[in-house]
């Protein structure tokens, strides 16, 4: 089973929403509370799209899923670094990562797609859902 068309459509739609947000960024970052800023949130999106790209690419080539992890630990550990990235650069990173992972997702083998869904790791493929959640926080 290749990736369902509705997932591809949602990923693409949310990538376009991301592009719209990035195109409207000014020079000043905005505090979102809890230590998060718009720039940190965009860097966070870039990281998790890049993580998904690498995890899926390795899964596809090696036939084995990525090791388990704790997303909260990653997020907490990386937040300070994400906050240090200039806003415009964080936006560019997020958009580039979204484009790159979406291309990989659309070319995954049925075997990898099925395995991701069977192991509850379909979030690696459903990137639009993650983007949507955070874009809602930004706008």
N, C-alpha and C positions, 0 to 999 in steps of 0.2 A: 504494500500500500504506500504509494507516494504521499507526501504531505497533502492533507485535505485542502481543496481550493479555498475554503473559508478561512483557514489559518493563514495561508499565503496572502489572501486579500487583507486580512486584519493586520498582519505584519507590515505590508506595504502601506496601508492606510495610516497606521500609527507612525511609520517612518516619515510619511509626508507631513503629518502633524508635527513631528519633531523638527523637520526642516522649516516649517512655518515658525515655530517657537524660536529656533536658532536664528532665523533671518531677522527677527524682531529684537534680538538682544541688544541692550545698550552696553555701556562700559562699566556701569555700577552693578555689582552683585547684590542680590536681595536675600535677606535672612528669612528662612522658612521655619525657624524654630528648632529646638533640640540639637543645635550645632550644625544643622544643615542649611546650605545656601542653594540658590539656583545652580550656580557653577558646580558645587559638590554633587548635586543631584544629577546633573548632566554627565559629570565624570563617572558617577556610579552607574548610570545607564551604559556608558561606554565600556566600563569594566565588565559588566555582566553580559553585554552583547559579545564582547571579545572572548570572555570565558566560554560562552555558549559556542562560539565559532570554533575555538580550539578543542573543546570537549567533543563536539560533534565530529569534527575532522578526524580526531584521533580515534573515536569510536568507529567511524566509517573505515579507516585504514587498518586498525588493529582488531576490530570486531569485539572489543571489550568496552564496557561503560567506564566513565570516569569514576575515580574514588569518591567516597562520601566526603562531606564537608559540612561546616556550620556557617551558613550565610551571615548570621548575625556577627560572628567573630570576624569574618572577612570585612563586613561593612564597618564595624567598629575600628578595626585595625587600619583600614584605608581612609577613613573619613578625614583625618588631619591632612593627609597628602592630597586628597581630592579638593579640599578647601584651598590649598596652595596653588592650584591650577587656575590661571586667569580665565575669566568667564568665557570670552570668545574662543579660547583654545579648547575649553571643556566642551563647548557646543560643537566645534569642528570634530573633536574626537568622538563624541556621541553619534554624530551623523555618519562619519566614516565607518565606525564599528557596526552601526545598524545596516548600512548598505552591504558591507562585507558578509555579515552573518546571514542576511536574507538571501544572498546568492547561494551560499552553502546549503541553507535549509531547502531551497527549491531543487537542489540536485542530489539530495540524500537518497540512498537506496531504500527500498521497501524494508529490508532487514533491519536497518538502523532505526527507521521511523517506528516500526512495530516494537522493537526492543525498548525504545525510549518511552513509548506509551505503556508498555507492559510493566516497566520498572518505575512508573510514576516520575519519570524524568522528562515528561513532555514539555515542561516549562522551558527546556533548552530550545524547543522548536516554537513554542507559542510566545515569541518575543513581543508581539504587539500588546499582549496583556500587561506585561511589565512596563512597557513604554507608556501605555495609557494611564496606568495608575500614577506614575510619577509626573507625567505631563499635566494631569489633573491637579497635582500639588503646586506646580509651577504657575499655571495660568489662573 
